[in-house]
Amino acid sequence: MQQALLNRQGQLAERIREEIIEAVDLTRDLSDEEIRSHIRERLLEEGHEYRLTLQDRLVMEERIFNSLRKLDILEELLADDEVTEIMVNGPDNIFIEKAGRLIKSDLKFSSAEKLSDVIQQIAAERNKIVNESSPIVDTRLSDGSRINIILPPISLNQGILTIRRFPKEKITMKRLMELGSISPEIVEFLRLLVISGYNCFVSGGTGSGKTTFLNALTEFIPSDERVITIEDSAELQVIGIDNLVRLEARDKNLEGNLEVTIRDLVKASLRMRPDRIIVGECRGAEALEVLQAFNTGHDGSLSTGHANSAKDMLSRLETMVLMGMDLPVSAIRAQIASGVDILIHLGRLADRSRKLLEISEVTGIENGEVAISTIYKYSEDGNKKWERTGKLINSRKLSMAGLLNEGRKFCS
C-alpha cells in the first residue's frame, strides 16, 4: 500500500513537471522563485487527492525544481557532504560512496531521456561536446567535482556518469594529520622539501587521494613565487599564491580542431617564466615535457601519476615518455634520475582509509636502473605506523635554501 502511494506521488511529480514545461516559457528569463511558485500551486491543487503532507510537498517541490532548473535527482546527492562519489550506471542504477563504502541509492531518473538531458547539460556548462561521435568526456562541475561521461555505443547500459567530489573546504596537511593519513614528522620533512625546491612526484592508485595530497603540498610553496598549474579538468585549489596561473586542457571541437593537450600546455608554460610548474596528473606523452620542466631549472615542481608503488611509478614514467617519443631507455632513465628528486606513494588500506605509504629519494643510476632509497614507509603489520628506513642523501637544495640546519635530522 505504501509503495503504491509512493509510486502515485512519483507519477504526480513527473506530470506536474511536464505540465509546467508545456505551460511556462522556460526559455524566458524566469527567476527560480517564479518556477517554484508554479510548482507550489500545482502541488496545493493536487495535494489532498495524493495525501501529501507538508514534508511531502517540500520534498516534491525540490525534486521538480531540480529536474527543471538543475541536475535533477543528482542535486540531492550533491547536497549531501558525506557523499564522495556518485556512480550513475543508467537511469535506474545509481551508487554512491560514503565513508569509503559503496551504497546503492534509491533515487532513479524518470527516464533514459532525462539522464541524457542532464548529461548534455553538464557537458554544455564547460563547452564540452558528448555524442555518438565523441562518447567519452572528462569535465567538472562548478564546485570542482570531477566528472567522467561515457555514452552508447561505448556504454552498453545507456549513459554512464561518474562524479568524484572534493571537500568544500580545502584539505590541509593539518587535516590529513587529524585523519591519520600522515604523521607530524613527515609533514615537517615534506615542508622543508617543498620550500627548498625538491621536485616531487606523487603516485597512487585510483581513489588514493593523489589530487588532495598534491593540493595540501602546495600550502608550503613560498607566497612570492610564480606558479603555473596545468590540468585536464581544473581541480587544484592553490591558495596563498598571488602570482598564480591556472591552465586547463581543451578537447577537440566537432571538426576535430582546436584541441589543446596537457603536453601543449606544459610546453607553453616553459615560456611563461614560472618558478614552479604543477601538473595535476601525468597520463601519457606529456611526461616527457614534465621531466624536461623538472630538468630545466623549475625546482619545486610537482605532479602525480597512477602506480602501484614508488618503484612502479618509475616504470610508468618510462612507458609514458615512450608514448610521446621513441627515445633510448637509458636516456629516459637519465632524465628521470636527474629531474625527479622525491617519490611520494599513497594508498587505501583494507579499512578504506587513505595513508601515505612511502617516501623515497631518487639517488641516481645504478647498473642502468634508476635507483631509489626509501626514507619513510608505513607498516601495515604490527604497529601500523610510519617507520624511518633511511635518510635524505642529496641535501644540496636544503643547503641552498638555507634550511640545512633545520633539516639536518632528516639528512644522512
Disulfide bonds with the S-S distance in Angstrom:
none
